[in-house]
Amino acid sequence: MPRQVIVNADDFGLSLSENDLILRAFEAGVISSATAMANMPGFDQACELSRHPLLEGRVGLHFNLSYGPPLSQAIKSRKNFCNAAGEFDLNLSRYCLRLGSRDLAAVEEELQAQWQHCLDRGLRPSHLDSHQHVHNIWPVGALVARFAARHGVPVRLARNLGANLSVPKRIFKTLFNHRLRRLCGATADYVCTPADLDHAAPPGHGSLEVIVHPLELDGDFGDASLAPGNSLTQVLHQRLAGVPKVGYGENGRRFVLVEFGDVH
């Protein structure tokens, strides 16, 4: 069994209903971490909720380059990222290995804007990941990892567990994750979805992050990766019973994982 598990709910701040669902999942002890979308309608409320004792210090930034309006100007004119109306409409291959200097500068400006938007509303992100895994694109990932290192926070690795990872994908993700670790530092050792856990046993060592997108399920919680009607709560219990749920914590520039339920 893994030493500890981070159960992170993406899309905090997407809407008021999503915020309510994530708060209830925290209260139920199903999740131990979340990441917020700084350019979405529910973001201000998410920042207020992040001061709840269960959430404090356990909310990161869900960097977004693929949905909604940007928070900075330069990226609006970059065709790889935005449409003619200046809204995010990602037009970049997942296998892209290089970006021009103007595109890279625009991405970094947008990342800084989303980070600053968190700080301006009293949320200091505990870690970084991204909507639709856009930081898994090679040049974007390097930029995000360097940014995270400058700000002293971890960044999520690319998903590295799951039956549907082909040999070429495993090779790419191994190289990509090695680069993220080299650029940024410590993070969880393994990353998967609830569906991955449902199909196979978890790793036998290290730390694990489970990426969740909770759904309503008759007084329980489902997940977007699971078959309709399947319980997220049950999958986590069956596969990870007794494994401490933790959130990302910070101690200077050395990253530590803090147990869920601890209040700083």
Sequence and secondary structure as in RCSB ss.txt:
>XXXX:A:sequence
MPRQVIVNADDFGLSLSENDLILRAFEAGVISSATAMANMPGFDQACELSRHPLLEGRVGLHFNLSYGPPLSQAI
KSRKNFCNAAGEFDLNLSRYCLRLGSRDLAAVEEELQAQWQHCLDRGLRPSHLDSHQHVHNIWPVGALVARFAAR
HGVPVRLARNLGANLSVPKRIFKTLFNHRLRRLCGATADYVCTPADLDHAAPPGHGSLEVIVHPLELDGDFGDAS
LAPGNSLTQVLHQRLAGVPKVGYGENGRRFVLVEFGDVH
>XXXX:A:secstr
  SEEEEEEEEETS HHHHHHHHHHHHTTS SEEEE TTSTTHHHHHHHTTSTTTTT EEEEE SSSS  SSSGG
GG TTTB TTS B     TT     HHHHHHHHHHHHHHHHHHHHTT   S EEEGGGGGGSHHHHHHHHHHHHH
HT  B       TT  HHHHHHHHHHHHHHHHHH    SEEE HHHHHHS   SSSEEEEEE EEEETTEEEETT
S TT  HHHHHHHHHTT  EEEEEEETTEEEEEETT   
